[in-house]
Each structure stands twice: as C-alpha cells, then as structure tokens.
C-alpha cells in the first residue's frame, strides 16, 4: 500500500515536470525573437535550425504541445484523485481537485511560462530537440485535429488560411518605437532608423525645394552679374532658365565656372555659361525617395529638377535633401542659420509656413499628420478649408494654430500650441 502511494506520488511529480516543459516550450517558441534565432541560424546553430523548422509549421507544433500537455495533466489528475481517495476516502476527490489545481497553476503553468517569457530564445533552443521528436510522434493526431478544426471553423465562415501579416517595415517601426519608449533608443537614433523606413513611403514632392524657394539664373544675364548671383546663392549648382523661369535649359556648377575663369586667366566676360551648364535631369514629383536615391547613386548625380505630370516645374531635389530625411538637417558653413522653428517660453512654437510637418514632428517629437499636407501652412489651409486671415485661430489634432503672418495667399508664420502636455 505504502509503495503504491509513493510510486503514484512520484508519477504525479514526473507528469507535472513534463507539463511544465510543455507549457514553457509553448511560451518560449511563441515569444522568441525570429530575428535573433535567424542570426543564430546563420552562424550555424543546429538548435536554431530546429526551432526555425518547428516554427515554420506553427499549427502542428502548437497542436502537439497542447495535446501532450493535456494528456499529462489529465493523467496526473487521475492519479492524484486515485491517490487521495485511497488516503481520505470519498473526500479525496475534493482534496485532489484543490491540490492539483494549485500544483498545476504554480509549477506547471506560471513558473515555467515566467521563465520562458524572460528567456525565450534560450528556452526555445533547449526545448527544440525533444519537441522535434514529440511533434513527429503526434503528427498523425495533430493533422487529424487540424482538419477537424478547419472544417468546424469553416461552418462559421472563419478563414484559417488567410493571415493578416504585418509588413516587415511596420514591424521594425513598431520595434523601434517600443525600444524608444523603454529607453533603449534615444530620440536621435529612433528618428534616424525611422527615417530609413520612411524613404519608400515619401515622394520627391515631400522633400523637394519648392519652385518659389529655388535660386535660378536667367541665361541672358551678363556674366559678371550671373556669377555674382551664383556666389551669393550659397549653392554649388544653380539652374539656368531662358525666356521664362519654367524653361530650365541647364544646371551650372560653380566649379565649372571657376575652371573656366582660371583657363581665361581671370577674364569672365567671354565665358559661355550655357555651354558650361550640364543637361538638366527631370524627375516626376511622384517618384519615391528610395527610387530617387537609387537613381542618384546609379547616375553619380546629386541634383535633379522636379516636374509634375504635365511637365510643369515643381521644384528641385538634391541628394542632401534625401539624406536629411535620415540624419536630420545638414548644415555647412555656407548654409544660412535659420531653422524656421522657434520655441516660446509658454510652450508654444512659432513656425514659418514653409516648414514641413515631418520636420516639425521630428524637432518637437509631435505627431501631426502629414498625409494631406506637406508644410505647416498647407496643413492649416487643408484643415480650415480656406485661406485664413492673420489672427485667426484653429484647433485640431489637440493643437491650437494661430496665423501670425500672411503674404497674399501664402501663410508665412504660424504659432502652434499643444493643448495636451
């Protein structure tokens, strides 16, 4: 009698250990980082390869784990009931229920799953070998269960084949944001990594210099005056136009002018600027930044003219404009020190109308939408559904916008006050 009780107790303990293994394995394999496991697999880890193979057929893996877990839990409960009935008689059923509930919850569920969620990759690698054989043994049963489940769900119109899979970019973006909130990424790192992901979402029109802000030279301007304007522009490349500003005929490079002046021993009067100018490269305003960056690299170019679908001049885009999406504003010794965003002591921000919504969000760590408008002025006009007067105040997206300055139909300055700290 005593030996029977001891053997039954030992069997219950062994079954609880097996149950803990199944519970921990399920949590570890679902919580393990696929990126880390892939990295280990690339380095030749056999355990990582086994984990990858198991996760590839997730339904069969989960089915085998649940089947094994339920078998050992039921068997442990049956043995415990038999044991307590022998000891306490009819009341043993109640005691068996209470004791097994406590043991299963603490030692076969909470404890192994807590360890697995804390060390998912390590636990998954350790469990991969026995699970490989367990899944193989239970394969016929789990396949039958899969068929029954799929057909039962089909009766209710559920689709078990179609899966809503998060895109890799959105998954990375979410991970970056999560790590930033947890303090693992500083804001600059988050912005830089997010900028890389934004390249394929943004178009050339989102980062280009608008035609109203372009520095251009009339091809008929006298050389001395044209050279003076090019030097005053602070840019190495300046578009040349003829007859009308929309008719861009070339792009003059400051270095080419310097070489020509040196070749003519300092005399710039007889230099043909049009002959020195490079052929302009026109790109559609709907080109994605990823495609434009690849085009810049392929052509070894840094400068292109942006046109709309009708071929009308929209602006210009440079390699620096695209890089600034990733690293933020790039300023050199020739750039004017003018940010366009000025913080106020009361917590508000005075922003010039041309400042892009994306740059303002990046500078202030805000989340204003930039889908419908590229600039702050454009956002105010879009939401107001009109061109506001100076002094008008609007409230949307938990921010208050006050129009400070306006020139003709252009909003040139706006005060923005966040309503939620």
Phi, psi and omega in degrees: 000312180296318179298322179297317180297317181296314180297320179296318179297318178297319179298320179297317179298316179298317180295323177294323177296316178296320178298319177297322178298314180296316182296314180294321180296318179300314180293317182297315184288333178274336183262347183296142179285120180293330179294316179294319179296321178296320178299316178295322179296320178295333179273004173096016181286119179292323179297319179296324177295320179295318179298318180298319179294322179292315182292332181300327177246069189298319183299317181292323179296309181297320179300316180294319180295313180295321179297311179297318181296316180293322179299311183289326178293318179294317179296319178296321179293320179296315180295320179295320178297316178298319181294313183288330176294321178296326185273314188250359182079216184297329179290349181298333179298317180294314179296320179297318179298314182294311184295314182293326177298314180296313182297315182294314182297314185282305190268337182253351181235292187296309185297308179295325180288327176296316177297316183294321181288336178278326180230064189295317183293315180298315180295320180295319180295320181290327184274351188296320184293305178297325180295328179303315181282324179297316179297320180295319181293318183274001186306312180300320181290315182295326177297317179295320178297319179302316182296317180297316182296315181298318181288326177293318178291328179297331178296334179260009177080014180277136179260112181267353181268321180282132181233137175275099184262128178288134180296156182299321181294318180292326178294317177295319180298317178296320179295320179297314180296319180297315179295328177293316179295328179278356178088008181276338176240133170281168186300319182297319178295318179298316181296321182292313179293322176294326178297322178297318180290335182283343187304318182280346179269338183263153176250166180304323181296340181281338185237356185292159169277118183296153183305329180291341179255005181282144171262115183230156182238134173287127182299338181272000179292138176305147186304314183298317179291320180295316179297320178298319179293322180295317178295322181288338183291333182079008180247150178275336180237130182226129178291146174252136177236158181223135180074311178212150185302332180288344184266083180279123182252349181182172177232117182267137180254135182300325180294324178295322177295318180297319179296318181294319179295320178295319179295329179266016177056044174089358180265116182257001187290328184255020178278133178267101183296324180296321179292327179285334186292141175280155179295132182291147178249116183260136179229148178292149180289347181269003180293134178288154181294328177297314179295320181292321178297316178297323178294319177301314181293321182292322183268358185053043182242159181235359194213133176212153178265133184260131178232159178270189184294343178263003180083008180279145182296129178248326182165205178219155178224141180239167176299325179296323179300322181286319179296329180293338175297328183272308190261355183091187185299130176252118181239137174243187186291348180258352180281142176289134180278090182208108187276327183085356179230123183232118178286143179250153182301332183275007178097351178277173181226130172265120184235139173289150185298332183280349180297133181284150179299322182295317180293323179293317177300319182291320182288321186257357184060043178260182182222043176293142181288141179236020181284322186264340182216146182270321184251168178297317178300317179296323179296317180296316181295320181295317182285326180281341182059029178192174175263107188291159173271161177298132180098345178291144183236135179231150178232120173203154181057031179066029175226147176255127182249123177241125181283119182265319182219150178212135175241113185054242181260014182251131172275121185255341179208139182222140171259126183243127180236119176291131181272340178248121182302000000 
